[in-house]
Amino acid sequence: MALGSESGAEIFEGRNQTILNAASTITQVKVTAGKLAKIIITTAPATFVIYDDASANNNQVWGIATAGVYDVQLPMNNGIRCVTGTGTTLIVLVWT
């Protein structure tokens, strides 16, 4: 079988990286469609929510605030909006 002709799951890697390091903030990462590839939570805030929205807290797609590396491969139809809660925060998002 030739390389690239195998059937199976699509492999996706993000092209951009955003570092979130402030508590109690809203960060509009992207205002158009894309994909969220990976979430790396090193230091978790009290809450951490990601919305598939370009300007408001609508269409929640993530709500885990536990340290870890998450390969999520989430299609985002409207944008990527992040809201962090109180407490020390260090989160890296990989997206395109």
C-alpha positions in Angstrom: 0.0 0.0 0.0 1.4 3.4 -1.0 2.2 6.0 1.7 -0.9 8.2 2.3 -3.4 5.7 0.9 -4.1 4.0 4.2 -7.6 4.4 5.6 -8.0 5.7 9.1 -8.4 8.7 11.3 -7.3 12.1 10.1 -4.1 13.3 11.9 -4.2 17.0 12.8 -1.6 19.3 14.4 -2.2 22.9 15.1 0.0 25.7 13.6 -0.4 28.3 16.3 0.1 28.5 20.1 -1.5 30.8 22.7 -0.3 31.0 26.3 -2.9 31.9 28.9 -1.3 33.0 32.2 -3.8 35.4 33.8 -6.6 34.5 36.2 -10.1 35.7 35.7 -9.8 36.7 32.1 -11.5 36.3 28.8 -9.2 35.7 25.8 -10.6 35.7 22.3 -8.0 33.5 20.6 -9.7 33.3 17.1 -12.8 34.9 15.6 -13.3 32.5 12.6 -13.6 28.7 12.1 -10.6 26.5 12.8 -9.5 23.6 15.0 -8.3 23.3 18.5 -5.6 20.6 18.5 -4.2 20.4 22.1 -4.8 21.9 25.5 -1.9 21.8 28.0 -2.8 22.8 31.5 0.3 23.1 33.6 -1.2 25.2 36.5 -5.0 25.0 36.6 -7.2 27.9 37.6 -10.4 27.3 39.6 -12.4 27.0 36.3 -11.4 27.0 32.6 -14.0 27.1 29.9 -13.6 27.2 26.1 -16.4 28.4 23.8 -16.9 27.9 20.1 -17.9 31.6 19.6 -16.4 34.7 18.1 -17.6 37.2 20.7 -19.6 35.8 23.5 -19.8 32.9 26.1 -21.9 30.6 23.9 -21.5 27.0 22.7 -19.3 25.6 25.5 -17.0 22.8 24.2 -14.6 22.5 27.2 -14.9 22.8 30.9 -12.1 20.8 32.5 -9.7 22.7 34.8 -7.4 19.8 35.8 -3.6 19.8 35.0 -2.8 17.6 32.1 -2.2 17.3 28.3 -5.3 16.9 26.3 -5.2 16.0 22.6 -8.6 17.2 21.7 -8.8 17.8 17.9 -11.9 19.9 18.2 -13.4 21.6 15.1 -14.4 25.1 16.0 -17.1 26.6 13.7 -17.2 30.1 15.0 -14.0 31.0 16.9 -12.1 30.1 20.0 -12.9 32.0 23.2 -11.4 31.1 26.6 -12.5 32.1 30.1 -10.2 31.4 33.1 -11.3 31.5 36.7 -9.5 32.7 39.8 -6.1 31.3 40.8 -2.7 30.9 39.2 -3.0 30.0 35.6 -0.6 28.5 33.0 -2.4 27.0 29.9 -1.1 26.5 26.4 -3.5 26.1 23.5 -2.4 24.7 20.1 -4.7 25.6 17.3 -5.2 26.6 13.7 
